[in-house]
Amino acid sequence: MRKLTLRGGPRIAVDDDRCELYGICQWEAPDIFELDRDGRLKYRRQLEPDDYDQAAAAARCCPMQAIVIRGFSEE
C-alpha cells in the first residue's frame, strides 16, 4: 500500500538534462504533464494522492528515465 511520507508530500522531479521532450509523459499523465508549443515541458511538481498512478506510468514509460517521484513509501 502506498502512503505519503511526512516531508512535503509527493513530488515530481524531471531531469532537464536527460529529458528529450518525446512527450510520452504527456500521453501517460495528461493531467500532470504538458508540452508547450515552444517545446518546453510543463508539469505540476506537487501531486495529489490520486495522481500517483498516472505519474508512475509516466515515469516508467519515459525512455530517458528523466522522471522521478518522491514522497511516497511502499508499505
JOGIMO-V605250 format. One record per residue. N is the residue number from 0. RES is the residue in one small letter. SS is DSSP state (A for helix, B for strand, O for the rest). PHI is phi in degrees with one decimal (999 if undefined). NEAR is the number of other C-alpha atoms within 10 Angstrom. Layout:
N:RES:SS:PHI:NEAR ; N:RES:SS:PHI:NEAR
This chain:
0:m:O:999:6 ; 1:r:B:-86.3:11 ; 2:k:B:-128.9:13 ; 3:l:B:-74.2:15 ; 4:t:O:-80.8:13 ; 5:l:O:-78.1:9 ; 6:r:O:-87.6:9 ; 7:g:O:76.9:10 ; 8:g:O:75.4:15 ; 9:p:O:-73.0:21 ; 10:r:B:-140.9:17 ; 11:i:B:-108.8:19 ; 12:a:B:-128.1:15 ; 13:v:B:-120.2:17 ; 14:d:O:-80.5:12 ; 15:d:O:-64.4:12 ; 16:d:O:-72.3:8 ; 17:r:O:-92.3:12 ; 18:c:O:-64.6:16 ; 19:e:O:-107.8:13 ; 20:l:O:59.7:15 ; 21:y:O:-69.5:12 ; 22:g:O:87.4:17 ; 23:i:A:-64.6:18 ; 24:c:A:-62.0:26 ; 25:q:A:-66.1:20 ; 26:w:A:-69.0:15 ; 27:e:A:-78.5:20 ; 28:a:O:-140.9:20 ; 29:p:O:-66.1:16 ; 30:d:O:-79.4:13 ; 31:i:O:-113.8:20 ; 32:f:B:-112.3:21 ; 33:e:B:-152.3:19 ; 34:l:B:-90.8:17 ; 35:d:O:-74.8:9 ; 36:r:O:-63.6:7 ; 37:d:O:-82.1:6 ; 38:g:O:86.7:10 ; 39:r:O:-99.1:11 ; 40:l:B:-90.7:19 ; 41:k:B:-111.3:13 ; 42:y:B:-157.3:18 ; 43:r:O:-84.0:13 ; 44:r:O:-77.7:14 ; 45:q:B:-89.7:17 ; 46:l:O:-106.1:17 ; 47:e:O:-92.5:12 ; 48:p:A:-55.4:13 ; 49:d:A:-72.8:8 ; 50:d:A:-84.0:14 ; 51:y:A:-58.4:18 ; 52:d:A:-62.1:12 ; 53:q:A:-65.3:19 ; 54:a:A:-63.8:25 ; 55:a:A:-65.2:17 ; 56:a:A:-63.2:15 ; 57:a:A:-63.6:25 ; 58:a:A:-64.6:23 ; 59:r:A:-64.4:16 ; 60:c:A:-86.0:16 ; 61:c:O:-64.6:18 ; 62:p:O:-66.2:15 ; 63:m:O:-96.0:15 ; 64:q:O:48.5:14 ; 65:a:O:-92.6:18 ; 66:i:B:-104.1:22 ; 67:v:B:-126.6:15 ; 68:i:B:-108.8:17 ; 69:r:B:-123.8:17 ; 70:g:O:103.9:17 ; 71:f:B:-113.8:18 ; 72:s:B:-122.4:11 ; 73:e:B:-92.5:8 ; 74:e:O:-140.4:6
